[in-house]
Amino acid sequence: MCTYPFPAAYGRMGYDNEKKKKQAAWMVQNAMALREALNVAIDYCMEHHILYEILREYRSEVLGMLLEEFDVDKYERTIRMEGVEQGIEQGIQRANRLTQLLLEQNRIGDLSRSLQDEEYQKALFEEFHL
C-alpha cells in the first residue's frame, strides 16, 4: 500500500490534467495534511461535475471513508451482509404478497400448505408471477 494514498487515488479518479497531478505530488511532498489534500481532490471533482450530487450531499461521509484505512475483508463482509439483508427483505415482501393474494381469493388451504411445503410455495410464486 502506498504511504500516501492521495496521488494514487488522484490518478484512479481519471484525472489526466498534468498540472493537478503535479499539485497533488507537491502537496504530499510538502507534508500537507491528507485531509486537506483530499478536500482539494473533492473540490476538483465537484468543480468538474465528477460525482457532483453525491459529493454535494455526502461530502463529509466520503471524506471520512477516504481517511479511514480500507479493509477489504470488512468491505466484503459489509457488502455481503447488505445483500443478505436486501434478500431477506425481498423474500418477506414476496411471501407477504403471496399471502395477500391467496387470502383475497379465499385460498386458505393453499396458504396453509405453502407454509409447510416449500415446493408448493415455489409453485404458487410462479403461478402468481412473484
Summary of the structure (lengths in Angstrom):
residues: 130
radius of gyration: 25.3
end to end distance: 46.5
largest distance: 75.2
contacts: 286
relative contact order: 0.06
helix: 78%
strand: 0%
